[in-house]
Amino acid sequence: MKQEYIFIGPPGSGKGTQTKMLSKDYNLPHIDTGSLLREEVASGSDEGKLANSYMEKGQLVPIELVSKIIKNRLLKQDCNNGFILDGYPRSLEQAYALDEILKEVNNNCEFVLKVFYFEVSQDKLVERLVNRRSCSVCGAIYNLKTMKLKDTEKCEKCGGKLIRRDDDTEEVAVKRFETYFNQTAPLIELYDKRNCLIKLDASLPIEEIYKNLTGEIKEYVHS
């Protein structure tokens, strides 16, 4: 049975960090829609320019563009045994679009979808975002307030330059939260009704969150 997981939660809730850890330990591809969209923007294509106009304002990228990118990624061979989807869907419309995508990519194969919701307060999230830095080379993520770094300008993994994303400001963060709670929060109710939602306390230390996450997965896989 294919293991297919979705991580949902506000920006800065720790989805990306947990997904990367799980991807490595379970040998499942980490499908980070944020990175996929940024790659499209960096390409300078018409689609990328349009996506960037929304991302800069903290708004959702049009569903048609995101769905196309996601579908093409899930059809790749490394997703044959499952995947971890991070950052999509972000609205009910995208969730229904994903339903159709999964029907096609699974091609009648047996699969069960599990959705992990990362719960954390808005104040905590804003604090995380304004202090977040990422490596311009390997993409590693750091937090200047919670992590003790020897050099706040260099990545401890590869030595690359640490940068702050243009949208990691308090003003943009608040707009992103407004977008999230208005358009994404209803996903919680949708997946809860489908009995595939699992809530995680994202305010806990990274190691504790991961322990709870893998515990839920082991129970699901071996049930």
N, C-alpha and C positions, 0 to 999 in steps of 0.2 A: 504494500500500500504506500502510495506517495505521501510524504510528509510535507504539507503545505501550510505555512504559517504567515499571518499578517500581524504586524505591529502597528498599533495606532495610539495616538496621544499627542498632546500639544508640542510645539517646537521646543526643543531643549529638555524633553522629559527623559532622555537617555536611550531612546529606541536604537539609534545608530550604534552606540557602544555595545549594547547587549546583542544586537544582531551580528556584529562582527565576531564576538566571542562565540556565539552559537554556531555561526557559519563554519568557523575553524574546527570546533569540537565535533560537530555532526556532519561535516563535509557536505553542507548544503550551500548553494550559491546565495550570496547576499545581494538582493535586488534593491538598491538604493535609488529610488526615483529622483531624489534631489540631485544626486551626482549625474544621473542620466540626463536630466534637464539642463544642468550646468554645462555638460559636454555639448549639448545641442546649441546652447547659447554661445559657447566658445567657438563653435564651428562657423559662426557668422551667417548661418542659413536664415532664410526668411522666417521659418518656424522658430528658430532660436531667438531672433530679434523680438518676435511677438511674445514668446514665453518670458523673455527678460522684462518686457514692459509690465507684466503682471507681477513677477517675482520681486522687482524693485519696490513695489508698493505693498508687498506682503499679501497679495491676493492669489487666488488659485489660478493655475494655468488652465486654459480651455480643455475640456474633457476629451475632445477629439484628438488633440495632439498627444496628451498624456497616454491615452488608451493605445494609440498606435505604437508608441515607444515601448510600453509595457508588454504588449502582445508580442512584438518582435523579440524582446528579451526572453520571455518565457518559452518561446518556441525553440530556443537553443538547446543543444544536446545536454549541457550540464544541468539542466532543470528536469531531466527525465525522472529522477528519483525524488524530486521535490524542490522546494525553495523557501526562502524567507523574504517576504515582501515588506519593505520598510518605506513608509511615506505615501502609500497608495493602497486603498482608496482614501480620499479626503472629503468625500461628500456622498450623499445617498445616490446621486446620479452616477458617480464613479463606481460605487459599489454594485449597482445594477449592471453597469458596463463590464465590470470585472466578472460578474456571474457568467456573462456570455463568452468572455475571453477564456475562462477556465473550462467551459464546456468544449471549446475548440482545442485548446492546448492539451487537455487530458485525453481527448479522443476516446471517450468511453472507458478509460482506465479507472480503477477504483481509487478514490482519494477522499480524505476527510479534512476539511479546512478548520483550523483553530485560529482564533483572533485574540491577541494579547493586548489588553488596554493598560497603558501606563498612567496611573493616577498620581498627580502632584499639584500643589497649589500654584496659582498664577504668580504670586510674589516670588516664590522659589524659582520659578522658571525664568522670570525676567532677570533675576540675579545671575542665573547660570548663563544666559545668553550674552549679557553685556561683558561677562568675564571669559567667554569662550574664545579660544584661539585654535586654528588648525594649521597643519603643516602644508606649505605650498608645494611640497614634493611628494610625500607619501600619504597625505591626508589624515594623519594622526590628529586626534582631538585632545585638547588640554583645557583646564580651567585654572585661571590665574589665582583664584581665591581658595579653591579647595585642594589644589595640587601644588606640592613644593617643588618648584623647578629651579635648577641651578642657573639656567639662563632663560629668561622669559621671552627671548627673541629667537631661540633656536630649538628645533625639534630634538628630543632626547633619543629618538630612534634612528634618524638618518642625518641629522644636522641641518635639515632644511629650514628655511625662514618661516617663523610663525606669523600668521596673518589673522586679522579679524575680518570676517565677512562684512560686506557693505550693509547687510540687513541685520547685523547683530548690534543694533542700537536700541535704546529704550523706546524711542518713538516708534520705530518700525516693529519692535517686539510687541508693543501694545496693539498695533493694528493687526498683526498676525494672530494675536489671541482673539481679537474680535471676530476675525474671519473664521478661526477655528471653532469657537463656541457657537457661532451662527450656522455654520455649514457642516462641520465635521462631527460635533458632539452627537447628532442624531444617529450616527453609526453605532454608537454604544447600544442604543435601544434596539436597532435592527438586528445586530448580531446576538444580542442577549435573547431576543425572541426566537432566534434560530438555534439557541442552546450551544453556540460555539464560542462564546465570549468568556475569557478568563481575565480577571482584574489583578493587576500587580501594583504594590505600593512602590512608586518610583521615587519616593523621598528617602528611601533606605540607601545605605552604601552600595556601591556597584556590586561587590561580591555577594551581598545578601540578596540583592535583586536577582542575580544570575542563579543563585542556589534555588530560589523560589521558582524561577522560570524553568530550569531544567527538571526540577521535581515534578512540575505539572506536565511537562513533555514526557517524562518517563512513565508517568501514570497513564497518559493517553496512548503511548506507543505499545505498552504492554497490557493494556486493558482488553 
